[in-house]
Amino acid sequence: MACDLWLVPLVDVLCHSPDNPFAEEIASYDKALGEAGLPSVPVFAYMPGLSGDVAPVAGFDYDALHFLRRAYLLQLCGLPVTPVDELGGDYEQLLEMFEPTAQQSHLVWHYDHAGAYVPVDFAAPLANEELLAGGGPLGSAQGLLRELMFVAPAIGIDPGNPPAAPAPPGRPTSLEEPAGPIPYDGSPFARERHVWLGLHAAATRSLGQGSMIIFS
């Protein structure tokens, strides 16, 4: 199944508009951040050259996202990071055995099809009843980037000099359709690397231009 990542610029022309389609979500995120003693979702003044348009930044397959999550958990728990052709019981066992660890991870503990990462730095994903009933735990773009940098060497990526990110989807994809083909990569971790590059592009742009990342 296909998964798209979108960037939502947190600019005042969008966030302060009465027609802001993300108003309810941002209010929910502000509530969770406030309960944790954190600042609210930042809103930035419009600057020339920065569009308020919502745009796709990456696309990949849901299974491949779980491949990367599996690699991260293995690396974090000091276990060998080995390539796999399909998701198997070892991933489910990892999630069960290391559930408290998984729930501290911005990369792992996040709904596949919804939810967001905001450019606010906090240690572990935030969750309350309202979030879990909707988009799922709220992640930090800074936290996601730290975890991507941590797992990068295990899948053959130099975190200080990663390859160029793949092009974003040319159009929105639906859950039911297959993800587009990935560029050729001779690594046994090709699928994990493809997702890593997409998430890395989203996280760095989120922090660089003041955007939140949403799954669709």
Secondary structure as the mmCIF struct_conf table of DSSP 4:
data_model
#
loop_
_struct_conf.conf_type_id
_struct_conf.id
_struct_conf.beg_label_comp_id
_struct_conf.beg_label_asym_id
_struct_conf.beg_label_seq_id
_struct_conf.end_label_comp_id
_struct_conf.end_label_asym_id
_struct_conf.end_label_seq_id
STRN STRN1 ALA A 2 PRO A 9
STRN STRN2 VAL A 11 VAL A 11
HELX_RH_AL_P HELX_RH_AL_P1 ASP A 12 CYS A 15
TURN_TY1_P TURN_TY1_P1 HIS A 16 HIS A 16
BEND BEND1 SER A 17 SER A 17
TURN_TY1_P TURN_TY1_P2 PRO A 18 ASP A 19
TURN_TY1_P TURN_TY1_P3 PRO A 21 PHE A 22
HELX_RH_AL_P HELX_RH_AL_P2 ALA A 23 GLU A 35
TURN_TY1_P TURN_TY1_P4 ALA A 36 GLY A 37
HELX_LH_PP_P HELX_LH_PP_P1 PRO A 39 PRO A 42
STRN STRN3 PHE A 44 PHE A 44
TURN_TY1_P TURN_TY1_P5 PRO A 48 GLY A 49
STRN STRN4 ALA A 55 ASP A 61
HELX_RH_AL_P HELX_RH_AL_P3 TYR A 62 LEU A 76
TURN_TY1_P TURN_TY1_P6 CYS A 77 GLY A 78
BEND BEND2 ASP A 85 GLU A 86
HELX_RH_AL_P HELX_RH_AL_P4 GLY A 89 MET A 97
TURN_TY1_P TURN_TY1_P7 PHE A 98 PHE A 98
HELX_RH_AL_P HELX_RH_AL_P5 GLU A 99 ALA A 102
TURN_TY1_P TURN_TY1_P8 GLN A 103 GLN A 104
TURN_TY1_P TURN_TY1_P9 HIS A 106 VAL A 108
BEND BEND3 TRP A 109 HIS A 110
BEND BEND4 ASP A 112 ALA A 114
STRN STRN5 ALA A 116 VAL A 118
BEND BEND5 PRO A 119 PRO A 119
BEND BEND6 ALA A 123 ALA A 124
STRN STRN6 LEU A 126 LEU A 126
HELX_RH_AL_P HELX_RH_AL_P6 GLU A 129 ALA A 133
TURN_TY1_P TURN_TY1_P10 GLY A 134 GLY A 135
BEND BEND7 PRO A 137 PRO A 137
STRN STRN7 LEU A 138 LEU A 138
STRN STRN8 GLY A 139 SER A 140
HELX_RH_AL_P HELX_RH_AL_P7 ALA A 141 VAL A 151
HELX_RH_3T_P HELX_RH_3T_P1 ALA A 152 ILE A 155
TURN_TY1_P TURN_TY1_P11 GLY A 156 GLY A 156
TURN_TY1_P TURN_TY1_P12 PRO A 159 GLY A 160
BEND BEND8 ASN A 161 ASN A 161
HELX_LH_PP_P HELX_LH_PP_P2 PRO A 162 PRO A 169
BEND BEND9 GLY A 170 ARG A 171
TURN_TY1_P TURN_TY1_P13 LEU A 175 GLU A 176
BEND BEND10 GLU A 177 GLU A 177
HELX_LH_PP_P HELX_LH_PP_P3 PRO A 178 TYR A 184
BEND BEND11 SER A 187 SER A 187
TURN_TY1_P TURN_TY1_P14 PRO A 188 PHE A 189
HELX_RH_AL_P HELX_RH_AL_P8 ALA A 190 GLN A 209
TURN_TY1_P TURN_TY1_P15 GLY A 210 GLY A 210
STRN STRN9 SER A 211 PHE A 215
#
